[in-house]
Amino acid sequence: MQSINHFSISFIISGFLFWFTNSFIACIAALAAGVLVDIDHLFPDYIFHLQKKRESFSLNHFFTTCEKNLLYKCYLILHAYEWIVLIWVVFAINSKNLLILGIAVGLTQHLFLDVITNPVELRGYSIIYRALTHFDPKSILKQ
């Protein structure tokens, strides 16, 4: 999913979270987590791509490369079911911590949107599976 769509949907969900919890912290955490999780596209995926192609950084090239699945490796460390499970377990242990709730909501909605909109196999969002396939993008893309 494109970043602008992640931002728009994260903004709406964060608003609902604020309405539900009356917590500015939960709201901002959900918005930040829902959008900033995409920072993992930069490191090391895109940097590796630039080194392989011997190109310089360009924001437009970055978005095109990611959206068209042209990366040589697909690490995407933050895009993983394992983190979603972990953050919800942490929230279950600290259920009064609205910062953790916001992060959990933001990460979950981001990953859910990616799962339903990106041409990636369901197992492709497991960091364990990606590691077992040596982070090869071909192993996770839908045919």
N, C-alpha and C positions, 0 to 999 in steps of 0.2 A: 504494500500500500504506500502511496506517496506521502511524504512528510506533511504536506498541508492538510491532507485528510486525517492523518493521525492527530495533528494539532486541533483540528475542528472537533473531532469526536471526543478527544481528551478534554477539551474545554467544556463540552456539554456534560460529559460524565462527571467531571470535577464539580460543576455547578450542582448536579443532583446530589453528589456526595456532601457538598456544603449544606444543601437544604436538609439532607437526612441527618447529618452529624452536628451541624452548626459550628463546624471547626474549619477555620481558615487554614490551619496547618494541614489537615487532611486534604483539603481542596487543592492547595498548592502542590503538595506531595504527589497527588494523583496526576495532576497536570504535568508536572516535571517528569515523573516516571513514565507517563504515557508517551511523552515526546522524546525525552533525552535518552531513552533506551537505544535509539537509533545511532547514538554516538559510536556504538561498537562496529558500525559499518566502516568507520575510518581506520580503526586499528585492530588487527594488522591487515585486514582484507584489502582495503583500497591501497594502503602503502605498499603492500606486496605487489599489487597489480601495477602500480606506477613504476616500481623497480624493475619488474619483469619487462615492461614495455619501454622503459627509459623515457618516461614522460614527466612533465611537471604538473603540479596540482592545479586543478581548475574546478571550481564548484559545479559548473554545468557538466563537465566531464564526469565528476564524481556521481552526480545524480543519475546521469545516463547509464554509466557503468553498472551501478547498483540495480536500477530499475529494469535493465535489460539482461540481468544475470550474466554479466561478462567477466566476473571475477575468476581468478585462477584457483583460489581457495575460498572456502566459506566457513570462517571461524565463527563469526557472530556470537561471541561469548555470552552476551546478555539475552539473546533470543533462544531461550531454552525452557522447556517444561520444568526442568529440575529446579530452576530459580523460583518459579511460581509456587511449586510445592513447598520449598524451603521458606519463602516469605509468609505463606499462609500458616505454616507450622509455627513460625516465630510470632505471628499475630495471635494464634490460638493460645500461646503461652503468655503473651502480653496483651490481652484483649482490650485493655484500656488505653493502649498507645495508638492514638489516632494518626500519628506520623507513619507508623508501620502499616496501618490500614490504608492510608492514602497511597503509599508505595505499592502495596499489594493490589489495590484496585487498578492503579495505573499500568503496572506491568501486565496484569491479567488481561485487561481490555486490549492492550497493544498486541499481545501475542495472539489473542483470539481473533482480532481483526486481520492479522497477518495470515493466520491459518486459513481463514475463509476467503481471503482475496489473493494470496500469492500462489504462483504455480509450484508449490513445494509439497512434497509428500508429508503426511502427518508425522512420520518418524523423523523427518528432516529437522524438526524443532527440538530434537533431543541432542544435547551437547555430547552425550555418551555415544549415540549413534554416529554423529558427525565425526567424532574422534576415531571410532572404529573404521570409518570409511576414509580416513586421512583427510577429512575436511574437503573432499572432492565435491564440487557443486553438482556434477553430473549424477552423483549418487542420491541426491535429495530432490532434484527437479522432477516434476511430473512429466511423463513422456507424452 
